[in-house]
């Protein structure tokens, strides 16, 4: 069958499936398609939830009260669309920054953010001199104790501009590793001069580790005619200093739009939507959800996986998948729809970040990021606010993956 004919067949299926769902199941299928059935409504829906999740809540890292409120908002929205919505709960050791971080080079204070999950300093801070170090985790500088010559803290560099918090695993360390302070690229000359002149350096950050902190993923399910499953993932948590409008709240909202778009009907394959926690903290939410699915005995039902992570950096969707059939399918859909931007294929499989723990399923996986606009400076920054989110990118992603999802129902 030609792909054009495939589109037509699926269009007929979309018209008939609400009727079939009402006849073939005792489950009540809510119908919320009207919330997002035009581009204008989708833009309004995006703005509404960005305000609730980012403007009103601010940063919502894993384990925080703000994250718990964000999870309840997502749960509310999924309940409008899907018959089964639940919290996948677990506990973990929460990291909390208790003080304003400080990094002084001589008398000059630099902007800095401590690494999420790294140790804090003594109350008086750590003093020493800055030296270049060779570290497998790509840490360029160490704060060295003058007396012992020991490394007492690390100094890491931002990837894109100003200082950002990097989680402990980002530079190859374990939870509770030495204190690590991130510095912006513009301050590298100051650091280099400090190394050369052995200028005194002082760092300070007070942190707590709180055991048995509760948190949860938010899981919504649309039962299908088959137990074979299409799984959508998008992380809801942010880093501790940023409202995370682009990383990754807008992507979570885009995922909700797919749930609304398919609501009210029994699809061919079961569809599950998971807003995960802890992606910014070594994928804790995704790891726990895999554990939950294995205990349920439903892990192997997952046949397709789509992981959204910052789909609003530009109109060019960055697609990672090892499956050539899916590459061909997405290319055909993009060409058929004539969307702005061009999908960019990266030479990686789809099991990146939150999708990595699902590799054992053998599912056909797609990881989606984006590029094309000059927004990298917003990554993990306080400036990542709703006003910076390009609405067109959400619309491009939605149209592309709404059609993609219809196709893989019977692929």
N, C-alpha and C positions, 0 to 999 in steps of 0.2 A: 504494500500500500504506500502511495506517495505521502509525503509529509503534509502536503496541502489537504489531501483527503482525510488525513489523521486529524487535522484541525477541525474539519467539518463534522466528523464523527463525534469528536469530543464536545462540540457545540450542541449537538443533539442530546448527548448524555447529560450535559449540564441542565438542559431544560426538563428532562425526564426524571432526574435523580431525586428531586424533592418529593415527587409523587411516590416513587419506589420506596423512599425512606419511610414515609408514613405508613406504607403497607407491610413492610418487612421487618419492623422492629418495634418492640414495646418501649424503647428508649425515647424520651421526649427530646427532640432536636431543636434547640432554640435557633431562631433565625435573625441574625443581626447584619445581613448583607447591606441593608439600606444605609447603614452608618458610613460606608466607604464606597458606594457604588458609582461615584463620579470623581474626577480629579479634584474638583472643588471641595467635595466632602472629605476626601483623603487629606487635603492640605489643612482643612479645619480640624480634623481629628488629630493630625500630627501636632499642630500648634497647641491644642488643648492639653494633650498628654505631656508635651515638652514643658509646659508651664507647671503642671502638677508635679512632675517627676524631677525637674531640674531647677526651675525658678523657685518653686515653693519649698522643696526639700533641700536643695543644694547637693553637696557631695553625699553619696550613699554607699560607702564601702561595706564589705561583708561584715556582718555582726553588729552593725550600728543600728540605733533606733530608726534612723532615716531609711536604712535599707529595708527594715521590717515594714515601714509604711509604704515604701515603693512596691514591695511584694504584694501588699494588700490591694494596691491600685491595679496591678497587673492581674491579680486574681479576679477582681471585680470585672475587668474588661473581658477576660476569658470566659467568665460565667455568662456574659451576654451572648457569646458565640457558640459555646461547646457544652455538651451534656455532662462531661466529667471534668472537674477541676479540683486539684488538691495541692497541698504543700508537701514537698519531699524534704522532711526535716532531718537535721543532724546537728551535732555540736562540734566545736573546734576551739583552739586556743587563739583568742583574739589579740591582735596587736593594736595598741592605742598610743598615739603621740600626745603627751601631756604638757608639752611646753613649746614655745616658739623656738624653732631651731636656729642655731647660730653657727656661722663659720667666719672667723676673722683671719685675715692675712695682715699681720701687723695691726694697725688701727683701722684697717679698712674692712668693713663688713660686706660679704658677698651674699647674694640670694642663694638659698640652698633648701633642699628637701631631703630628709633622711629616707633611706631605703625601707620600704614597707616590709616589716618582719625581721629587720636587723636589730641588734641590741641597742640600748640607749647608752648614754655616757654617765659617769658619776655626776652628782649634783653640781660639782664645781667645773665640770667639763673635762676635756682632754687637751693638754697643751703639748706642743712639740714642734718639729720642723717637717716641712714637706719634702718628700723624696719620690722620684720615679721608681716604680716597682714593676717587676715582671710577674704577671698573674694570669693564670689560665682562664679566669673569668673576665679578662680584658679590663681590669681595674688599673688605671694608669698611675695613680698616686697613693701613697700611704702617709699618714701622720705618724712620725717616728718619735718615740721617746728618746730624749737626748742622752739620758743616763744609760739605759739598757740597750738602745738600738732596736727595740722591738716595735713592730707595727701595732699601733693602738687603735687606729681607725682608717677607713678607706675614703678616698675621694673619687667619685665616678663622674662621667661627663654625659650631658644630654645628647640625644641623637640629632635633634632638629633645631635647637636654639636655646631658650631659657631653661633654667633648672626645673627638673621634674622628679617626682618620686618614682624610683624603680624598685620593684619587688625584689626580695632577696634572691630569688631564683634567676632573675634577669642577668646576673653576673656570676652565676655558677656557685652560689653559696647556699647554705642551709639556714633554716629558721634560727634566729638567735646568733647569727654570725657577728663578727665585729661591726661596730657602728659604721654606716656608709652614708656619705653626704654627697648629693648630686649637685653639680655646678653647671651653669650654662656655658655654651661654647664661646660667648663673647668674653668670658672671664679667663679663658685659657692663658692669654699673655700674662695676666697677673699671677697665675699659678706657676708658670714657667719662670717668671722673675723671682718668685719666692723660692723655688728650687735652687736657682743659681746663687741667690744671695743668702740662703738659709734664714729667711725671715721667719720669726716666730709665728706659729699658726695655733689657733684654738677653735675647738668645735664643742657644741653642746646640744644635746637633745634628751629629754626625759621621756622614757616610754614605759608602758606596762604591758605585760602579757596576762590575759584573763582567761583561765581555763574554763572548759565546759560552757562556752558561749553558744546559745542556740542561733541557728539561721536556717534558711530553707531555699530550695529551688521552687519555682511555681510551674506546675505541670497541668496542661489542658489536653484532653483527648477527644477526638471525633471518631467514634467506632465506625469501621468500614465493613464491607461485605467479607473482606478477608482479614485475617490476623496479620498478614504482611503489612509492614508499617513504613510510613514516611515520617521521619523525625526532623523537626526544625529546632535549632539551638540559637540563642542569642543571649549574651551575658548582660545581666541587669546591674551588677555591681559596678562602682566607679573606683578610681583611686581616691585617697583620702582628702585631696586638696581641690578636686575638680567636680563640678556638677555633671560632667560627662555627657553633654548633649550629643556630640558626634561619636564619642566612644563611651558607651555604646547605646545610649538611650534611644536615639532615632532608629537604630536597627531593631531594637526590641519592638518599637511601635510599628515598624514595617512588618515584622513577623506577626503582630496582632492583626494587621490588615489582611494577611493571608487567612488567618483563622476566621475572621469575619466573612471574608469572601466565599469560603467553603461551608459556612454554617447553614443550618436548616436542612441538610441532606445527608444521606449515608453515602460516603464515597466508596470507590472500589476497594481501596486500601485504607486501613486505619491511619489517621493522621494525629501526630502528637507534637505539641508545642511546648518547649521548655525555656523559661527565662531563668538562666543559671546564676548562681552566686559564686563569688570567689574565683572568677577567671583571672582577676588581677592578683590573686593570692595562690598561684600555682594550681589553678583549675580545681579547687576543692569541691565546688558544687557539681561539676561534671563527673568527677571521680566518685562522689557519693551517689549520684543518680545511676551510674553504671552498676554500682554495688546493689542498689535497690532493684534494678531490673534483673540482675542475676539471681537475687533471692526470690523474686517473683517467678522466675523461669521464663521471662518474656524477652530476654536480651537478644536472642537469635531472631526475633520477629522483625528486627530493624533491617530493612532492605535498601532504603535510601536515606541519606543524611545531608541536610543543608545547614551550614553554620554561617551565620551572619556576624561580621565583626567590622564595624565602622564602614558602612556602605555609603557614607555621605562625604567622603573626601573629594569626590569628583564624579563626573558622569561615566567614566570608564570603569566598568565593573572588573575587578581583578579576580579571575577565576582560577582556583586550584582544584584539580581533579586528575586522577590517574586513569579515568575511564574515557576512552576516545568516543564512545557512543554518546556520552553526556556532553562532551565538547561539541560534537557535531549537532546535537539537539539544540543546545543553547545558541550556537551560531545560526542555525536555521530560524529559530524563534526571533532572534534579534534582527535578522534580515527581513523576516516577514513583517515585523512590527515597525521597522524603520525608526528605531529608537535613536535618540541623541547619544553620542558617545559610542565607544567601541569596546566590546569585551576584550580584556587583555589576559592571555593565557600564561600562567607561571608554571615553571617546570617543577611542580611539587604535587603530592597527592592531596586529597581533601581532608586528611586527618590532622589538621593543625589545631593547636591550642585546645579549646574546649572539646573538639572532636577527637583529639588524640586517644582518650581512654576507650573510644568506641571501635578502635581498629579491629579488635577481635571479631566483630560481627561479620566482617567481610562485606559490609554494605558498600553501595556505590555512593561515594561521598563527594560533596562539593563544599569548599570553603570560599566565601565571598568577602572581599575587601573592595577598595575603590581608590581611584586616583584621578587627577586631572585639574583640580583646583589647588591654589596655593594656601592650603590649610594645615600643613604639617606642624606649624608652630603652635597650634591649639592642642596638640596631643598631650594629655595628662597635665593640662594647665587650667588655672582658674578661669581663663578666658574662654573655655569651651562651653559656651552658653547657648540657649535656644536661638538667639538672634544670628548665630553663625551657621546654622544648619541650612544647607541648600535644599529647598523643597523639591527641586527638580530631580535630585539624586534619589530621593525616596520613591518618587513616581516612576523613574526608570527602573529601579530595582523591583518595585511591586509589579509592574506590567510584565517584565521579563520572567519573574519567578512565579507569577500567577499562571501564566501559560505553561511554564516548565512543570509546575505541580500537576496541572491537568494532564499533561502528556505522560508523566511517570506513574499516573494511576494505573495504567494498563501496559506499561513498558515491560 
